[in-house]
Amino acid sequence: MRKKVVDGVSWVGKIDWEIRTAHGKEYSTHKGTSYNAYLIEDEKTALVDTVWEPYADEFVANLQLEIDLDKIDYIICNHAEPDHSGALPALMKLIPDTPIYCTKQATMSLPGHYHQDWNFRPVSAGDTLSLGKNTLTFQPIPMVHWPDSMMTHLSGKNILFSNDAFGQHYAHELLFNDLADQCTLYEEAIKYFANILTPFSPIIKNRIVDFLATALPVELIATSHGILWRKNPEQIIEQYLQWCDAYQEDQITIIYDSMYNSTKVIAETIARGILQHSPATQVKLFHAAKADKNDILTEVFRSKAVLMGSPTFNKGPLSSLSALLEEFRGLKFMGKKASAFTSYGWSGEAAKEMLAQLVDAGFTTTDEGFRVHWRMDTDERAKALQFGVDFASATF
């Protein structure tokens, strides 16, 4: 069933309440998601994007209830990723000659996914397509977050179909930001940026600046996932510019794993030391093997500094920490400080190994880490407390 966005523009996507991971198993979707597709009906009719492949038949069947498919004059494919384009094969079987407007890169990635030579119409920045009273303007945004990505602006209605920019994985029947829970919306938006878009922050900032330079008015941002921004849509653009700029809050995140609670006690003691030095600082602790990976990465994105703790196991950290350190390297967090700690029995290389990986991931280390042989005694608890004080002092 279609949902009205504005006169002449309808949402015709799919709300997925059940999904709990996206990008395979890489991204947790506690709040579900949506695959947003839009139908623009003017003198000509354009369909903007489709839905994920598992819902392709449902999408096409529902679309047929809303419009004679032969009346769709144009398809706009802002992005070839299958959660955007997955219904194209089912749709194109019924309207095979309909032109698909997309970037030049998408004319390679779409056939790569679906092995079909459809009627592609590659576009460049500033190219336009008249629908009658309203005009589409295309704005490629390569590496936000794929090379084939683009945004599409609808004049007259002043809608920006923003693709993966400004979205969230958040299922909501009422579509719009002013009708959503504001805390949940913000949390899902920052999680989306932190886990998916952070590696491209400098590029995203430039792409936003490029779009703003076009002076195309924006009264509504129609995202590819989650909530649409109709009340003060500038707020999410401004937020993205902040997130792109080595974003930090007054927070230190401690991430640890522990075999017999020795490393856990060290983490909690260091946390008390941090708060002793900086009582107003937000300090968050996560057990790496128990907490959700993407939630941890979101908190790292927010933080000024990070502490990693693990017992030494096979001359290094436990696998839960190693996996997160690899995520750090890929996400390219900027301007953050770090250190590491370990509890060990026969050797104590874990802290040194984690420090090296933190440096490789772009963090600035503040010291040589903290090591405890076996479990802490009274003197070592005092040293751990002081380590927290010193780490906070080096951070702020």
C-alpha positions as CSV (number, residue, x, y, z in Angstrom):
1,M,0.0,0.0,0.0
2,R,1.3,3.4,-0.9
3,K,1.9,6.1,1.7
4,K,1.6,9.8,0.7
5,V,4.8,11.8,1.0
6,V,3.5,15.0,-0.7
7,D,1.0,15.5,-3.5
8,G,2.2,13.5,-6.4
9,V,4.9,11.6,-4.5
10,S,4.2,8.3,-2.7
11,W,6.3,5.9,-0.7
12,V,5.9,2.4,-2.2
13,G,8.7,0.5,-0.3
14,K,8.8,-2.3,2.3
15,I,9.0,-2.0,6.1
16,D,11.0,-4.9,7.5
17,W,10.1,-5.4,11.1
18,E,11.8,-8.8,11.5
19,I,15.3,-8.2,10.1
20,R,18.0,-8.3,12.8
21,T,21.2,-8.0,10.7
22,A,22.1,-6.2,7.5
23,H,25.1,-6.5,5.2
24,G,25.0,-10.2,5.9
25,K,25.7,-10.5,9.6
26,E,27.9,-7.4,9.8
27,Y,25.3,-4.8,11.0
28,S,22.8,-5.3,13.8
29,T,19.3,-4.0,13.2
30,H,17.6,-4.0,16.6
31,K,14.9,-1.8,15.3
32,G,14.3,-3.4,11.9
33,T,14.6,-1.4,8.8
34,S,12.8,-0.2,5.6
35,Y,13.6,-0.3,1.9
36,N,12.3,3.0,0.7
37,A,11.1,3.3,-2.9
38,Y,9.1,6.2,-4.3
39,L,6.6,6.8,-7.1
40,I,6.5,10.3,-8.6
41,E,3.4,10.9,-10.7
42,D,3.5,14.0,-13.0
43,E,3.0,14.2,-16.7
44,K,5.5,11.5,-16.7
45,T,5.9,8.8,-14.0
46,A,9.2,7.9,-12.3
47,L,9.9,5.1,-9.9
48,V,12.9,5.9,-7.5
49,D,14.6,2.7,-6.4
50,T,13.0,-0.7,-5.4
51,V,13.4,-3.0,-2.4
52,W,15.6,-5.9,-1.3
53,E,15.4,-9.1,-3.4
54,P,13.5,-11.3,-0.8
55,Y,10.6,-8.9,-1.1
56,A,10.7,-8.4,-4.9
57,D,7.6,-10.3,-5.8
58,E,5.6,-8.6,-3.0
59,F,6.9,-5.3,-4.2
60,V,5.9,-5.8,-7.8
61,A,2.5,-7.2,-6.8
62,N,1.8,-4.2,-4.5
63,L,3.0,-1.7,-7.2
64,Q,0.6,-3.3,-9.7
65,L,-2.2,-2.5,-7.3
66,E,-1.2,1.2,-7.3
67,I,-0.4,1.8,-11.0
68,D,-0.4,0.1,-14.4
69,L,3.3,-0.8,-14.7
70,D,3.3,0.3,-18.4
71,K,2.6,3.8,-17.2
72,I,6.0,3.9,-15.4
73,D,8.1,6.0,-17.9
74,Y,11.4,6.1,-16.0
75,I,13.2,4.1,-13.3
76,I,15.8,6.0,-11.2
77,C,18.3,3.7,-9.6
78,N,20.3,5.7,-7.1
79,H,22.4,2.7,-6.0
80,A,23.0,-0.8,-7.2
81,E,23.3,-2.5,-3.8
82,P,20.8,-5.3,-3.6
83,D,18.8,-3.9,-0.7
84,H,18.0,-1.0,-3.1
85,S,17.8,-2.6,-6.5
86,G,16.8,-6.2,-5.6
87,A,13.4,-6.0,-7.2
88,L,14.6,-4.8,-10.5
89,P,14.8,-8.3,-12.2
90,A,11.2,-9.1,-11.3
91,L,10.0,-5.6,-12.3
92,M,12.0,-5.5,-15.6
93,K,10.5,-8.8,-16.7
94,L,7.2,-7.0,-17.0
95,I,8.5,-3.6,-18.4
96,P,11.8,-4.6,-20.0
97,D,12.3,-1.5,-22.1
98,T,11.8,1.1,-19.4
99,P,14.9,3.3,-19.2
100,I,16.9,3.1,-16.0
101,Y,18.7,6.3,-15.0
102,C,21.8,5.7,-13.0
103,T,25.5,6.6,-12.7
104,K,28.0,5.3,-15.2
105,Q,29.4,3.1,-12.4
106,A,26.0,1.6,-11.9
107,T,25.8,0.5,-15.5
108,M,28.6,-1.8,-14.5
109,S,27.5,-2.9,-11.0
110,L,23.9,-3.6,-11.9
111,P,24.8,-6.1,-14.7
112,G,27.4,-7.5,-12.3
113,H,24.6,-8.3,-9.9
114,Y,21.8,-9.3,-12.2
115,H,23.5,-10.2,-15.6
116,Q,21.0,-8.2,-17.5
117,D,21.6,-5.6,-20.2
118,W,18.7,-3.3,-19.5
119,N,18.0,0.1,-21.0
120,F,20.6,2.1,-19.0
121,R,20.8,5.9,-19.2
122,P,24.0,7.0,-17.5
123,V,23.9,10.4,-15.9
124,S,26.4,13.0,-14.7
125,A,26.3,15.7,-12.1
126,G,23.7,18.3,-12.9
127,D,21.9,16.3,-15.6
128,T,18.2,16.7,-15.6
129,L,15.1,14.8,-16.6
130,S,11.7,16.7,-17.0
131,L,8.6,14.9,-15.7
132,G,6.4,17.8,-16.7
133,K,5.7,20.3,-14.0
134,N,8.7,19.0,-12.0
135,T,12.3,18.1,-12.9
136,L,14.7,15.6,-11.6
137,T,18.3,16.7,-11.1
138,F,21.0,14.0,-10.7
139,Q,23.9,14.4,-8.3
140,P,26.4,11.4,-8.2
141,I,27.9,10.9,-4.8
142,P,30.7,8.3,-5.4
143,M,31.9,6.5,-2.3
144,V,28.8,7.5,-0.2
145,H,29.2,4.7,0.2
146,W,29.6,2.8,-3.1
147,P,31.3,4.1,-6.3
148,D,27.9,4.0,-8.1
149,S,25.9,6.0,-5.6
150,M,23.9,9.1,-6.4
151,M,21.2,11.4,-5.0
152,T,18.3,12.7,-7.0
153,H,16.5,16.1,-6.5
154,L,12.9,16.7,-7.4
155,S,12.2,20.4,-8.2
156,G,8.8,21.9,-7.4
157,K,8.5,19.5,-4.5
158,N,12.0,20.2,-3.3
159,I,12.6,16.6,-2.3
160,L,16.1,15.1,-2.1
161,F,16.1,11.4,-2.6
162,S,19.3,11.0,-0.6
163,N,20.2,7.3,-1.1
164,D,22.2,5.9,1.8
165,A,23.1,9.4,3.1
166,F,21.0,10.6,6.1
167,G,19.3,7.2,6.7
168,Q,19.0,4.7,9.5
169,H,18.0,1.1,10.0
170,Y,14.7,1.9,11.8
171,A,11.3,0.4,11.0
172,H,8.5,2.9,11.5
173,E,5.0,2.9,9.9
174,L,4.6,6.7,10.1
175,L,7.6,7.4,7.9
176,F,8.5,11.0,9.1
177,N,11.0,12.3,11.6
178,D,8.4,14.5,13.4
179,L,6.4,11.3,14.1
180,A,9.2,9.2,15.3
181,D,10.8,8.8,18.8
182,Q,13.5,11.4,18.7
183,C,16.0,9.5,20.9
184,T,15.6,6.3,18.9
185,L,15.9,8.2,15.7
186,Y,19.2,9.9,16.8
187,E,20.7,6.7,18.1
188,E,19.9,4.8,14.9
189,A,21.2,7.7,12.7
190,I,24.5,7.9,14.6
191,K,24.9,4.1,14.6
192,Y,24.3,4.0,10.8
193,F,27.0,6.7,10.2
194,A,29.5,5.3,12.7
195,N,29.3,1.7,11.3
196,I,28.8,2.3,7.6
197,L,29.9,5.8,6.6
198,T,32.8,6.7,8.9
199,P,35.5,5.4,6.5
200,F,34.3,7.9,3.9
201,S,33.9,10.9,6.2
202,P,36.2,13.3,4.2
203,I,34.5,12.3,1.0
204,I,31.0,12.6,2.5
205,K,31.8,16.1,3.7
206,N,33.0,17.1,0.2
207,R,29.9,15.6,-1.4
208,I,27.6,17.5,1.0
209,V,29.5,20.7,0.3
210,D,29.2,20.0,-3.5
211,F,25.4,19.5,-3.2
212,L,24.9,22.6,-1.1
213,A,26.8,24.6,-3.7
214,T,24.1,23.7,-6.2
215,A,21.7,25.8,-4.1
216,L,18.9,23.3,-4.9
217,P,16.2,23.8,-2.2
218,V,15.5,21.0,0.1
219,E,12.2,20.8,2.0
220,L,12.2,17.1,2.6
221,I,14.9,14.4,2.5
222,A,13.6,11.0,1.3
223,T,16.1,8.4,2.5
224,S,16.7,4.9,1.3
225,H,16.3,3.4,4.7
226,G,14.3,4.4,7.7
227,I,12.8,7.8,8.5
228,L,12.2,10.6,6.1
229,W,13.2,14.1,7.2
230,R,10.4,16.6,6.6
231,K,10.6,18.7,9.8
232,N,13.8,20.9,9.6
233,P,15.6,18.5,7.2
234,E,18.7,20.7,7.5
235,Q,19.3,19.2,11.0
236,I,20.6,15.9,9.6
237,I,22.7,17.7,7.0
238,E,24.3,19.8,9.8
239,Q,24.7,16.7,12.0
240,Y,26.5,14.8,9.2
241,L,28.9,17.7,8.8
242,Q,29.7,17.4,12.5
243,W,30.1,13.6,12.3
244,C,32.4,13.9,9.3
245,D,34.8,16.2,11.2
246,A,36.7,13.8,13.6
247,Y,33.6,13.7,15.8
248,Q,34.1,13.3,19.6
249,E,32.0,13.6,22.7
250,D,33.2,13.9,26.3
251,Q,33.5,10.1,26.6
252,I,36.0,7.3,27.2
253,T,35.0,3.8,26.2
254,I,36.6,0.7,27.8
255,I,36.3,-2.5,26.0
256,Y,37.5,-5.8,27.5
257,D,37.2,-9.5,27.5
258,S,38.0,-11.7,30.5
259,M,38.5,-15.4,31.3
260,Y,38.3,-15.4,35.1
261,N,37.3,-11.8,35.8
262,S,40.8,-10.5,36.4
263,T,40.8,-8.3,33.3
264,K,37.2,-7.2,34.1
265,V,38.3,-6.0,37.6
266,I,41.2,-4.1,36.0
267,A,38.7,-2.4,33.6
268,E,36.4,-1.4,36.4
269,T,39.3,-0.1,38.5
270,I,40.7,2.0,35.6
271,A,37.2,3.4,35.1
272,R,37.1,4.6,38.7
273,G,40.5,6.3,38.1
274,I,39.2,8.1,35.0
275,L,36.2,9.4,36.9
276,Q,38.4,10.4,39.8
277,H,40.3,12.7,37.4
278,S,37.3,13.8,35.3
279,P,34.0,13.3,37.2
280,A,31.8,14.7,34.4
281,T,33.2,12.4,31.7
282,Q,31.0,9.7,30.3
283,V,32.8,6.3,30.9
284,K,31.2,3.2,29.2
285,L,32.4,-0.4,29.7
286,F,31.7,-3.2,27.3
287,H,32.5,-6.9,27.4
288,A,33.6,-7.5,23.9
289,A,32.3,-11.1,23.7
290,K,28.9,-10.2,25.1
291,A,28.0,-6.8,23.8
292,D,26.7,-6.1,20.3
293,K,29.7,-5.3,18.0
294,N,27.9,-2.4,16.2
295,D,26.8,-0.8,19.5
296,I,30.4,-0.9,20.7
297,L,31.7,0.7,17.5
298,T,29.1,3.5,17.8
299,E,30.4,4.3,21.2
300,V,34.0,4.3,20.0
301,F,32.9,6.7,17.3
302,R,31.6,9.0,20.0
303,S,34.7,8.8,22.2
304,K,37.7,10.9,22.7
305,A,39.7,7.8,23.8
306,V,39.4,4.1,24.0
307,L,41.0,1.5,26.3
308,M,41.3,-2.2,25.2
309,G,41.8,-4.9,27.8
310,S,42.4,-8.7,27.4
311,P,44.1,-11.5,29.2
312,T,47.1,-12.7,27.2
313,F,46.1,-15.8,25.2
314,N,48.4,-17.4,22.7
315,K,50.7,-14.4,23.0
316,G,48.0,-12.0,22.1
317,P,44.5,-10.7,23.0
318,L,41.3,-12.8,22.9
319,S,39.6,-13.1,19.5
320,S,36.7,-10.7,20.5
321,L,39.3,-7.9,20.9
322,S,41.2,-8.9,17.7
323,A,38.0,-8.7,15.7
324,L,37.1,-5.2,17.0
325,L,40.7,-4.0,16.3
326,E,40.3,-5.1,12.7
327,E,37.0,-3.2,12.6
328,F,38.8,-0.1,13.9
329,R,41.3,-0.4,11.1
330,G,38.6,-0.5,8.5
331,L,36.5,2.3,9.9
332,K,39.4,4.7,10.1
333,F,38.4,6.6,13.2
334,M,40.1,9.9,13.4
335,G,41.7,11.9,16.2
336,K,41.2,9.4,19.1
337,K,43.6,8.4,21.8
338,A,44.0,4.9,23.2
339,S,45.8,2.5,25.4
340,A,45.6,-1.2,26.5
341,F,45.8,-3.4,29.5
342,T,46.3,-7.1,30.2
343,S,46.2,-9.7,32.9
344,Y,48.6,-12.5,32.2
345,G,50.2,-15.6,33.7
346,W,53.1,-17.0,31.6
347,S,53.6,-14.1,29.2
348,G,52.1,-10.6,28.8
349,E,52.2,-9.7,25.1
350,A,48.5,-8.8,24.7
351,A,48.8,-5.1,25.7
352,K,51.7,-4.6,23.4
353,E,50.0,-6.4,20.5
354,M,46.8,-4.3,21.0
355,L,48.8,-1.1,21.2
356,A,50.5,-1.9,17.9
357,Q,47.1,-2.6,16.2
358,L,45.6,0.6,17.7
359,V,48.4,2.6,16.1
360,D,47.9,0.8,12.8
361,A,44.2,1.7,13.0
362,G,45.1,5.4,13.4
363,F,44.8,5.9,17.2
364,T,47.3,7.9,19.2
365,T,48.6,5.8,22.1
366,T,49.2,7.7,25.4
367,D,51.5,5.2,27.1
368,E,52.9,1.7,27.0
369,G,49.8,0.1,28.5
370,F,49.1,-1.6,31.9
371,R,50.1,-5.2,32.8
372,V,49.1,-7.3,35.8
373,H,50.7,-10.6,36.6
374,W,47.9,-12.9,37.6
375,R,45.4,-11.0,39.7
376,M,45.7,-7.6,41.2
377,D,46.7,-7.2,44.8
378,T,46.2,-4.1,46.9
379,D,49.2,-2.3,45.5
380,E,48.3,-3.1,41.9
381,R,44.7,-1.9,42.4
382,A,46.2,1.4,43.4
383,K,48.4,1.4,40.3
384,A,45.4,0.6,38.1
385,L,43.5,3.4,39.7
386,Q,46.4,5.8,39.0
387,F,46.6,4.4,35.4
388,G,43.0,5.6,34.9
389,V,43.9,9.0,36.4
390,D,46.9,9.3,34.1
391,F,45.0,8.1,31.0
392,A,42.3,10.7,31.6
393,S,44.9,13.4,32.1
394,A,46.5,12.5,28.8
395,T,43.1,12.5,27.1
396,F,41.7,15.8,28.2
